[in-house]
Structures are given as structure tokens and as C-alpha cells.
Amino acid sequence: MRKLIVSMNVTLNGFMAGPYGELDWHAPYWDDEMARVTAEQLGNADTIVLGRNTYQGMAPYWSAQQANLHSAREDADFADMMNSYEKVVFSKTLTSVSWRNSRLAGRSISKEIKELKKSTGKDLIVYGSGELVSTLISLNIVDEYRIWVYPVAISKGRPLFKNLRQRLSMRLCRVKMFDTGVVLMCYEVKGD
């Protein structure tokens, strides 16, 4: 069975974005080693699950990167994966999607994810998509969290686990520290 993996950047105090969706706090810490690890993560998946806002931000950016002849080889490889992988978009307002290999989810979040997990392929990965992730958490259908903790705190923001209805027990399976001070912690969800 395929796993549903949430890969999320968070501040030390647990925010995945500022109160208005700001992500400027993580850009100064990003480096080549983190990009390499992100590419390895993506290489173990073949389906990207997105909410509307993240889709609308990523689609034009990654589509343009595909045509960027001046990017580094690693960047081009990552762009190729982002563009060629299946992308399943959850939205209540979009009526169509145009990013290569994208489709709007045709069922409820729970049914769509359960069907994707049962299908053949590599893992499913969610990048960003805070509102979608909140719903996935409340449905208790995430198998693994890859939490990138940045050495910065912000005064207000959108918490990662804001819709948690009950205790969520996890097992730490990997930790990676980066020279920038970012720590990647991978947790598998334990069944109760």
C-alpha cells in the first residue's frame, strides 16, 4: 500500500506560514543540501497531492522552470519530476487545471486518498497545502510527517496541527540536521 507523506516547513514554534500565508521566514535558510534531500524525497514518490492555493503558486513556477535552460542540472531534474508526476488537486472553486499531468480530485478527500493509496505506484507526497493538510490530519489518513523545523520563530501564524481532534502518536524514524540550522524530523504515525 502506498503511503501518504506530508512534507512541511515549520517555525520553531510550529507555524507553517505567517497569518496571511507568508513564507519569507524560510528562504534565508534554504541551501543545496536541503534541495538535494527534497529531490530524494520526491524521487520516492510519483504523485503530488495539492490544495488550490499551493497548486496556483506551484503550477506557473514549475512549468516555467521546465523551459529554463540556464538552471543547474539538479534544479532541472527536480523541475522534470514536478512537471511529469501525477498531481491531484483538491479545490472547491477550481473548475479546471492546466499544469501538465494535473487533475482535479473527483471524490471527497477521504475517498480520493484511500483510492490513491490502494493504487499501484510509489508514495504520495503533500507539499505545503495547509488547509488540505489540516483536513488530512483531522481525517487521520497521513502515514508519515516530514517536518522541516527552521531556526526561527514568528509571533503569529498558521499552526500545522490546528485541527487535531485527538492525540496523534508518532514514532521518530529519521532525523537530519543541516548546516543552516534546519532539522528534518521524519515521523511515522503509530496505529492506536
PETA-V718361 format. One line per field, one symbol per residue. phi: phi as a letter, one per 40 degrees, with the letter a starting at -180 (. if undefined). psi: psi as a letter, one per 40 degrees, with the letter a starting at -180 (. if undefined). A space follows every 10 residues. Layout:
phi: ???
psi: ???
This chain:
phi: .cbcbbbbcb cdcgccaccb gcbcccdccc accccccccc dcccbabbbb cdccdcccdc cccccdcccb ccdccccccc cdccccbbbb acbcbabbcd gbacccbcdd cccccccccc iccbbbbffd cccdcccccf bccabbbccc cabbcaibcc bcbccacbcb bcbabbbbdc gcbcbbbccc cc
psi: hiihhhhhhi idfeheiidf eheededeeh iddddddddd dddeiehhhi iddddddddd ddddddehee iidddddddd ddddihhhhh iedieiiehh fiihheiidd dddddddeii aaihhhhbfd ddddddddef ehdihghhhi fiiidiahid fdfhdihhhi hhdihhhide eihhhhhihh i.
